[in-house]
Amino acid sequence: MACEDLDLCYITATQAIEAFKSKSLSPVEVMTAVIARCEDVNPTVNAFTDTHFERALEMARHAERRYSTAPESVRPLEGIPVAIKDFHPITGELTTFGSKAFRGFRAAYTAPTVQRLIDAGAIVHARTTTSEFAFSGITRTPLWGDTLNPWNLNFTSGGSSGGAGVATAAGMTILADGTDGGGSIRIPASVNGVFGYKPPFGRNPLDASHAGETLLHYGPITRSVVDAALMQNVMSGPHTDDICSLREKLELPSTFEGIEGWKVGFTMDFGFMEVDKEVQKNTMAAVEVFESLGCTVDKVDFNWNPGSRDAWLTRWEGMFAASLEHLLPRWRFDLDPGLLRLIERGKALSSTRYYKTDEICREMYRTLGPLLEKYDVVICPTTAVPAVKADHDELDPSFSINGKPIPLGLGWAMTNPFNLLSQCPVASIPTGFASSGVPTGMQIIARTFDDLRVFRASAAFERAKPWQHLRPSFVKS
């Protein structure tokens, strides 16, 4: 691919829309370049389950005509390529949830946030891979295989929105969406070196199949903070499919003020987690960036313990047992072993234990809540390791960090506590690279429903340490 075409693949939505309006660039040019990039790169990383290239080009031509002949009717995302997660239904489109149980399935409705993106003029050119039913921090499924990290093909793309993270980092889309129930937006954002945002629960409506599930959040994965704000302004707001969707409609600005004078709280490990040395190094460098921006950064004590992870896992297991137990008689031996374990463990839970997770949440917020009132934002790593290997076995009891054994499953992620405390907005931003070439990330957390504070801090960090010029090399270590 010619260099100038590759540059189009890495343009931001904000830049593209400005160029479309000035007629210095066409939606057809961008879509053509993105499709060529997909055809060139996807066979290596396996980020897509389905593509709609011919239809996308036709829709790009319609967008081009709209910009040319009816500029007053241009919608907020007119002509911008968006990749939609294979966990998110679109009416009449292939939606497999990464499972053999749904091979060839066509959805009967469209998730509200996805419909809003489409109605805003975004063009769906591809569907992105997810772990089976979005259960895992690794995107590997019996139906679609492994999705690989473009920075080092030996490592995972993260999950469950792994295809979205890869497509965004590799220039195969301008925008992507994801869902986050335990870090499924933030983990792929971290390990692929892009921006991911978990909005506070209720900000963005859930689809009808998951309405009211407080662990789950629909949100954006982008290459820039402003693009995520642009998506949020489209995706958020009340919807009749979800009684928990907030009546208040928040509009984020297109530019963000600085954060000089802010107080930032910092924790490396929540008080109990083991964190890889390279992640620690890059996180400390990020702390210095905030200090250079005129912030006061204090080390804070969350005083959490492994009970926080156990509470999330209990909720996670219960949710999967309730929603997927009916598949076992027919599909037991076709499911991912890790997913099967979740369902079986969830079936064995008592209602008492499930309800007692609320007590753990209250204890967790008893320390976090006052910190979020004292500090403008709190920061911590996104994952405790840069990334696990692509062939990592989530049921391997020998997995360790710094020589210390780590719990099975998602014990290497630092994201799931904020799905329990789901009203807190949380972003993941890139902080650098490990020696493996895999990116690392940092979470920015603000008080409940204070999206703007997270975006201001993220935008300030991005200006100080931009990452948009960085492009993966698709190497094997």
C-alpha positions in Angstrom: 0.0 0.0 0.0 1.3 3.4 -0.9 2.4 5.6 2.0 -0.2 8.3 1.3 -2.9 5.6 1.4 -1.6 4.2 4.7 -1.8 7.7 6.1 -5.5 7.8 5.3 -5.9 4.6 7.3 -4.6 6.3 10.4 -6.5 9.6 10.0 -8.8 10.3 13.0 -12.5 10.7 12.5 -12.3 14.3 13.6 -9.6 15.0 11.0 -11.5 13.1 8.3 -14.8 15.0 8.9 -13.0 18.3 8.6 -11.4 17.2 5.4 -14.7 15.9 4.0 -16.4 19.2 4.8 -13.7 21.2 3.1 -13.7 18.8 0.1 -10.0 18.2 0.4 -10.7 14.5 1.0 -13.5 12.1 0.1 -15.2 9.4 2.2 -14.6 7.1 -0.8 -10.8 7.7 -0.6 -10.8 6.9 3.1 -13.0 3.8 2.7 -10.9 2.5 -0.2 -7.7 2.9 1.7 -9.2 1.2 4.8 -10.5 -1.7 2.8 -7.1 -2.2 1.1 -5.5 -2.2 4.5 -8.0 -4.8 5.8 -7.3 -7.0 2.9 -3.6 -6.7 3.4 -3.4 -7.1 7.2 -6.3 -9.1 8.4 -5.1 -12.5 7.1 -2.2 -12.0 9.6 -4.1 -10.8 12.7 -7.6 -12.3 12.2 -9.6 -9.4 13.5 -12.8 -9.8 11.5 -15.7 -12.3 11.4 -17.5 -10.7 8.5 -16.9 -7.8 6.1 -19.2 -5.6 3.9 -16.7 -3.9 1.6 -18.8 -3.5 -1.5 -21.7 -2.1 0.5 -19.4 0.1 2.5 -18.0 1.6 -0.7 -21.5 2.3 -2.0 -22.4 4.0 1.2 -19.2 6.0 1.1 -20.2 7.3 -2.4 -23.6 8.3 -0.9 -21.8 10.2 1.9 -19.5 11.9 -0.7 -22.6 13.2 -2.5 -24.2 14.4 0.7 -21.1 16.4 1.6 -21.0 17.8 -2.0 -24.7 18.5 -2.7 -26.4 18.8 0.7 -23.8 19.8 3.3 -26.6 21.0 5.7 -27.8 17.4 6.0 -24.4 16.0 7.0 -24.7 13.8 10.1 -22.1 13.7 12.9 -20.2 10.6 11.7 -21.0 10.9 8.0 -18.8 8.6 5.9 -16.6 7.4 8.7 -15.7 3.6 8.7 -16.7 1.9 12.0 -16.1 -1.8 12.9 -18.8 -3.4 15.1 -18.1 -6.2 17.6 -19.5 -9.6 16.7 -21.2 -9.5 20.1 -23.5 -6.6 19.1 -26.5 -7.6 17.0 -27.4 -5.8 13.8 -30.7 -6.6 12.1 -30.2 -9.2 9.4 -26.5 -9.3 9.8 -24.3 -12.3 10.8 -23.9 -12.1 14.6 -22.2 -15.2 16.0 -21.0 -14.1 19.5 -17.9 -16.0 18.6 -19.7 -19.3 19.2 -20.3 -22.4 17.1 -23.8 -22.4 18.7 -24.6 -19.3 16.6 -22.8 -20.2 13.4 -24.7 -18.5 10.6 -27.1 -16.7 13.0 -28.7 -13.5 11.7 -29.9 -11.0 14.3 -33.5 -9.8 14.5 -32.7 -6.4 16.0 -29.8 -3.9 16.3 -28.2 -2.8 19.6 -29.2 0.8 20.5 -25.6 2.2 20.5 -24.9 0.5 17.1 -28.1 1.9 15.6 -27.1 5.3 16.8 -23.7 5.1 15.1 -25.4 4.0 11.9 -28.0 6.7 12.1 -25.2 9.2 12.6 -23.7 8.3 9.3 -21.0 5.9 10.3 -20.4 3.1 7.8 -20.1 -0.5 9.1 -17.5 -2.2 6.9 -16.5 -5.1 9.2 -17.5 -7.1 12.3 -14.8 -7.7 14.8 -13.8 -10.8 16.6 -14.6 -11.4 20.3 -14.0 -14.2 22.7 -16.9 -16.6 22.9 -19.9 -14.6 24.3 -17.4 -12.0 25.4 -16.3 -14.0 28.4 -12.5 -13.7 28.2 -9.6 -11.2 28.2 -8.2 -13.2 25.3 -9.8 -13.2 21.9 -9.7 -16.9 20.9 -12.8 -18.9 19.9 -13.6 -22.4 18.7 -15.4 -20.7 15.7 -13.0 -18.0 14.5 -9.6 -19.0 16.0 -7.0 -16.6 17.5 -6.9 -12.9 17.0 -3.2 -11.8 17.3 -1.6 -8.6 18.6 -0.3 -6.5 15.7 2.7 -5.3 17.7 4.0 -8.8 18.4 2.1 -11.7 16.9 3.1 -14.1 19.7 0.9 -12.1 22.1 -2.8 -11.8 22.6 -4.9 -9.0 21.2 -6.7 -8.8 24.6 -10.4 -9.4 25.0 -13.2 -9.6 24.7 -13.2 -6.8 22.2 -9.8 -8.0 20.8 -10.7 -7.6 17.1 -11.8 -4.0 17.7 -8.5 -3.2 19.5 -6.5 -4.8 16.7 -8.5 -3.2 13.9 -8.1 0.3 15.4 -4.3 -0.1 16.0 -3.6 -1.7 12.6 -5.4 1.0 10.6 -8.2 -1.3 9.5 -10.9 1.0 10.8 -11.2 4.6 11.9 -13.6 3.8 14.8 -14.6 0.7 16.6 -17.1 -0.2 19.4 -16.8 -2.7 22.2 -18.4 -4.0 25.3 -16.8 -4.0 28.8 -17.9 -6.4 31.5 -14.6 -7.0 33.2 -12.2 -4.9 31.0 -13.3 -6.0 27.5 -12.7 -2.4 26.1 -9.8 -1.4 28.3 -7.7 -4.5 28.0 -7.7 -4.5 24.2 -7.0 -0.8 24.2 -4.1 -1.3 26.5 -2.4 -4.2 24.8 -2.9 -2.7 21.3 -1.8 0.9 22.2 -5.1 2.7 21.6 -7.7 4.6 23.6 -10.7 2.8 25.2 -13.5 4.2 27.3 -15.8 2.4 29.8 -18.6 4.9 30.4 -20.4 5.0 33.7 -23.3 2.5 33.9 -26.4 4.0 32.4 -24.6 6.5 30.2 -24.9 4.4 27.1 -27.9 2.1 26.7 -27.4 -1.7 26.7 -29.2 -3.9 24.2 -32.5 -5.6 25.2 -30.8 -8.9 25.9 -28.6 -7.4 28.6 -30.6 -4.4 29.9 -30.0 -3.8 33.6 -26.7 -5.7 33.8 -24.5 -3.4 35.8 -21.3 -5.1 34.9 -21.7 -4.4 31.2 -21.0 -1.2 29.3 -21.0 -0.4 25.5 -18.3 2.1 24.6 -15.7 3.3 22.0 -12.3 2.2 21.0 -10.4 4.8 19.0 -7.0 6.2 18.2 -7.7 9.6 19.7 -9.5 10.9 22.8 -11.5 13.4 20.8 -12.8 10.6 18.5 -14.0 8.7 21.6 -15.8 11.8 22.7 -17.4 12.1 19.3 -18.6 8.5 19.5 -19.8 9.0 23.0 -22.0 12.0 22.0 -23.7 9.7 19.5 -24.0 6.6 21.6 -25.1 8.0 24.9 -28.6 9.0 26.1 -31.8 7.3 27.2 -33.3 4.5 25.3 -36.6 2.5 25.7 -34.7 -0.8 25.5 -32.9 -0.1 28.7 -34.7 1.2 31.8 -31.3 2.0 33.4 -30.2 4.3 30.6 -29.8 7.8 32.1 -32.4 10.4 31.1 -29.7 13.1 31.2 -27.9 13.4 27.8 -24.2 14.4 28.3 -22.5 16.3 25.5 -18.7 16.2 25.6 -16.8 19.1 24.0 -14.6 18.8 20.9 -11.7 20.3 22.8 -10.6 19.9 26.4 -9.0 22.3 28.8 -5.7 21.5 30.5 -5.4 20.0 34.0 -2.8 22.2 35.6 -3.3 22.3 39.4 -5.2 19.0 39.5 -4.7 16.5 42.2 -4.1 13.0 41.0 -4.1 9.8 43.1 -2.0 6.9 42.1 -2.0 3.2 43.0 0.2 0.6 41.4 -1.5 -2.5 42.8 -4.8 -1.7 44.7 -3.0 -3.0 47.8 -2.9 -6.7 46.7 -2.0 -7.3 43.1 1.3 -8.4 41.6 2.4 -6.1 38.8 5.1 -6.8 36.1 8.2 -4.7 36.4 7.9 -3.3 32.9 4.3 -2.2 33.5 5.5 -0.6 36.7 8.2 1.3 34.9 5.9 2.7 32.2 3.2 3.6 34.8 5.8 5.6 36.8 6.8 7.4 33.6 3.1 8.3 33.1 3.0 9.6 36.7 5.9 11.9 35.7 3.9 13.1 32.7 1.1 14.2 34.9 3.5 16.0 37.2 5.0 17.8 34.1 1.4 19.0 33.3 1.3 20.8 36.6 -0.5 18.1 38.6 0.2 17.0 42.2 0.4 13.2 42.2 0.1 11.4 45.5 0.4 7.7 46.1 -2.9 6.4 47.6 -4.0 3.3 49.4 -7.1 1.5 48.1 -6.7 -1.0 50.8 -8.5 -3.6 48.6 -7.9 -7.3 48.8 -8.5 -10.4 46.7 -12.1 -10.4 47.7 -12.7 -7.6 45.1 -11.7 -10.0 42.4 -13.7 -12.8 43.9 -16.8 -10.6 44.0 -16.5 -9.7 40.4 -15.9 -13.4 39.4 -18.9 -14.5 41.4 -21.1 -12.0 39.5 -19.4 -13.0 36.2 -20.0 -16.7 36.7 -23.6 -16.1 37.8 -24.4 -14.0 34.7 -23.0 -16.6 32.3 -24.7 -19.5 34.0 -28.1 -17.7 33.9 -27.7 -16.7 30.3 -26.0 -19.7 28.7 -26.9 -22.8 30.8 -29.5 -23.7 28.2 -26.8 -24.3 25.7 -25.0 -27.1 27.6 -27.2 -30.1 26.5 -26.3 -29.5 22.8 -23.2 -27.5 22.8 -21.1 -28.5 25.9 -18.3 -30.0 23.9 -18.1 -27.2 21.4 -17.7 -24.4 23.9 -14.4 -22.8 25.0 -13.3 -24.7 28.1 -12.9 -21.5 30.0 -16.4 -20.5 29.2 -17.7 -24.0 30.2 -16.0 -23.6 33.5 -17.6 -20.3 34.1 -21.1 -21.7 33.4 -20.6 -24.7 35.6 -19.2 -22.7 38.5 -22.1 -20.2 38.1 -24.6 -23.0 38.3 -23.2 -24.0 41.7 -23.5 -20.5 43.3 -25.9 -19.8 46.0 -28.2 -16.8 45.9 -26.7 -15.8 49.3 -23.2 -15.7 48.0 -24.2 -13.8 44.9 -26.1 -11.2 46.9 -23.1 -10.8 49.3 -21.1 -9.4 46.5 -23.0 -6.1 47.1 -21.3 -6.0 50.6 -17.9 -6.2 48.9 -18.8 -3.4 46.5 -19.8 -1.2 49.4 -16.5 -2.0 51.2 -14.5 -1.2 48.0 -16.3 2.1 47.5 -15.8 3.0 51.2 -12.1 3.7 50.3 -12.4 4.7 46.6 -15.3 7.1 47.1 -13.5 9.5 49.5 -10.4 9.3 47.2 -12.4 10.4 44.2 -13.7 13.3 46.2 -10.2 14.3 47.3 -8.5 13.8 43.9 -9.6 14.9 40.5 -8.7 11.5 39.0 -7.1 8.4 40.2 -4.7 6.4 38.0 -3.4 2.8 37.9 -2.2 0.2 35.3 -4.7 -1.3 33.0 -3.2 -4.8 33.0 -0.6 -6.3 35.4 1.4 -7.6 32.5 1.9 -6.0 29.1 0.0 -8.9 27.6 -0.1 -12.7 27.9 1.0 -15.0 25.1 -1.4 -15.7 22.3 -1.5 -19.3 23.3 -2.0 -18.6 27.0 -4.1 -21.1 28.8 -6.5 -19.3 31.2 -6.8 -22.5 33.2 -3.1 -23.0 33.7 -2.4 -23.0 37.4 1.3 -22.3 36.9 0.9 -18.8 35.4 2.8 -16.3 37.5 3.9 -12.6 37.6 7.3 -11.8 39.0 7.5 -15.5 40.1 4.2 -15.3 42.1 1.2 -17.5 41.1 -1.8 -15.6 39.7 -5.5 -16.7 40.0 -7.0 -18.5 37.0 -8.8 -16.6 34.4 -8.5 -12.8 34.3 -6.1 -12.5 37.3 -3.7 -10.5 35.2 -6.2 -7.7 34.5 -6.7 -4.7 36.8 -10.0 -3.6 35.1 -12.8 -5.7 36.7 -13.0 -3.8 40.0 -14.5 -0.9 38.1 -17.2 -3.1 36.6 -18.3 -3.7 40.1 -18.1 0.0 40.9 -19.8 0.5 37.5 -20.9 4.1 37.9 -17.3 5.3 37.8 -16.1 6.3 34.3 -12.8 4.8 33.3 -10.5 5.2 30.3 -7.4 3.3 29.3 -4.6 5.3 27.6 -1.3 4.1 26.2 1.8 4.6 28.4 4.6 3.0 26.3 6.0 -0.3 25.3 7.4 -3.4 26.9 10.6 -5.1 25.7 8.4 -7.5 23.8 7.2 -4.6 21.7 3.6 -4.9 23.1 2.1 -1.6 24.4 1.2 -1.0 28.0 -1.7 1.1 29.3 -3.0 3.1 32.3 -6.5 3.6 33.6 -7.9 7.0 34.5 -10.8 6.9 36.9 -13.1 9.7 38.1 -15.9 10.1 40.5 -19.3 8.7 39.5 -20.8 10.0 36.3 -18.0 12.5 35.8 -17.1 11.6 32.2 -15.7 15.0 31.5 -13.0 14.7 34.1 -11.7 11.5 32.6 -11.7 13.0 29.1 -9.9 16.1 30.2 -7.1 14.1 31.9 -6.9 11.7 29.0 -6.7 14.6 26.4 -4.0 16.4 28.5 -1.9 13.2 28.6 -2.4 12.6 24.9 -1.2 16.1 24.1 1.9 15.6 26.3 2.7 12.1 25.0 0.9 11.5 21.7 0.6 8.0 20.3 -1.3 8.4 17.0 1.9 8.4 15.0 2.9 4.9 16.3 2.1 2.0 14.0 2.5 -1.7 14.6 5.1 -3.8 12.8 3.4 -7.2 12.8 6.6 -9.0 14.0 7.1 -12.3 15.8 9.5 -12.3 18.7 
